[in-house]
Amino acid sequence: MASSKNLDKFMAAVSVAFKTDKKSYNKLIPALFKRFDLNKVVEYIIKSDNVDLLEDVLSYDVDICLDLGLIDLAVDKWRISMIKCIYEFNGTKLSEYYLVEYIFCTHKIDYRGQRVDEKSIDECILTMVNGFNADYIIPYIDCSIWDNFLIRYACETDQLKNVRLLLSDMRVDPAVDCDILVRNAIIEGKYELANELMKHPFVSVENVDQKFVDSMIQMNWIHVAEKVMKNDECLPIFKKWAVLERLYEECNDVSVLAVQLGIIDINKLNPKKIKKIKRHMKNLGKVDTVYVPKPYVLCLDPTQIYVNALEENDLDTIKSIENYSISINSWVLFYNLEKHTGTTKICSYIIKHRLAEYEPEDLCVPLKSSMFDLDIEHAIMKKLANHKYDPTEFLISHYDDPRFRKMYAAAKSNPNLDHAKIELSGILK
């Protein structure tokens, strides 16, 4: 075998040819295997941190078993891809996904920081393993690599932001192993994760159960609701009284879809919201009973649109949401406004133009701060005094509210108020 000095010279030439001249590189490879110890070649490549070259060299069918001590060198470089190459070259029986899991279980890869300039599978995995958002890498790599390891790992470790980023890559297949990811998410009660997975056209909804459907209605996950409601195998769930009750109670986009598909009767919805829902349905037009799959990126739920717009301070998107009282739960509305107090134009727009869409009972939500208390109080008083609104039942059911006296004073001049009923209820004593 040639000396280490000769190896260094030869490998320098191979490295240059690999990048710039494939024809010369292909001629050098047979000589490489003939003249040098492959363990020394691999050691050189690991030390020079050339992942692509290692993968190519070890793709050749050579009847040699590599020294597993080389793995320690790759561990020091934080190179999962290099460790994986060595195991595969030595003939491991594990599939790509389970091999990478085995690597993490067997080798202590002490990753300390991010190589922000590097857009590689190694950097992406290590970023995710350390619990960071990998948004600066995911758009630049093939996210389906290694038997969809990234989406599997993100789901296993509840990294919802990374799951959303990965699902946007059309090469990723979240339906691996007969929908194991969504099945596990539902079994473990990770319904928000299950919702994101089922938005993907490859993922089936046949694993849904009643608890998931209850969350789906409550959280207004309209895109998956459409997929579920238009699937004949899921329809028996919507015959259960608890599910029907939830649909009638929420009066949101999912409830509207259930009306359109004949699952529930519009006349059994909250009487105060029926007119509003009928107008909304008129704008929506006729619904198709056959589900048409859409790319994941087109399946943002109303709450996601609202939250994303707040994060990006995007007033135009905030204005584009057609019916706030149907699409955005009032608790979600204020909880996220409190989190994004810097979005003054958005706050001002919602308070001035959108609070009036909500019923007074929807506005009685417990807030962490008192920031919007006066705005909410003003919106409630205005609604109670509105001659198109009957405030009687609201006052009776909110007699223990600290603002009751103010609310009663505001409603007193409303001709719809049933004074006799209020007297009989005894709430004024």
Secondary structure as GFF3:
##gff-version 3
##sequence-region A 1 429
A	DSSP	alpha_helix	4	20	.	.	.	ID=ss1
A	DSSP	alpha_helix	22	35	.	.	.	ID=ss2
A	DSSP	alpha_helix	38	47	.	.	.	ID=ss3
A	DSSP	alpha_helix	51	57	.	.	.	ID=ss4
A	DSSP	alpha_helix	70	76	.	.	.	ID=ss5
A	DSSP	alpha_helix	80	89	.	.	.	ID=ss6
A	DSSP	alpha_helix	96	106	.	.	.	ID=ss7
A	DSSP	alpha_helix	121	129	.	.	.	ID=ss8
A	DSSP	three_ten_helix	138	140	.	.	.	ID=ss9
A	DSSP	alpha_helix	145	156	.	.	.	ID=ss10
A	DSSP	alpha_helix	160	167	.	.	.	ID=ss11
A	DSSP	alpha_helix	176	187	.	.	.	ID=ss12
A	DSSP	alpha_helix	191	198	.	.	.	ID=ss13
A	DSSP	alpha_helix	210	218	.	.	.	ID=ss14
A	DSSP	alpha_helix	222	229	.	.	.	ID=ss15
A	DSSP	three_ten_helix	232	239	.	.	.	ID=ss16
A	DSSP	alpha_helix	241	250	.	.	.	ID=ss17
A	DSSP	alpha_helix	253	260	.	.	.	ID=ss18
A	DSSP	three_ten_helix	266	268	.	.	.	ID=ss19
A	DSSP	alpha_helix	271	284	.	.	.	ID=ss20
A	DSSP	three_ten_helix	296	298	.	.	.	ID=ss21
A	DSSP	alpha_helix	302	311	.	.	.	ID=ss22
A	DSSP	alpha_helix	315	320	.	.	.	ID=ss23
A	DSSP	alpha_helix	324	327	.	.	.	ID=ss24
A	DSSP	alpha_helix	330	339	.	.	.	ID=ss25
A	DSSP	alpha_helix	344	353	.	.	.	ID=ss26
A	DSSP	three_ten_helix	355	357	.	.	.	ID=ss27
A	DSSP	alpha_helix	360	363	.	.	.	ID=ss28
A	DSSP	alpha_helix	373	385	.	.	.	ID=ss29
A	DSSP	alpha_helix	392	397	.	.	.	ID=ss30
A	DSSP	alpha_helix	404	411	.	.	.	ID=ss31
A	DSSP	alpha_helix	419	425	.	.	.	ID=ss32
###
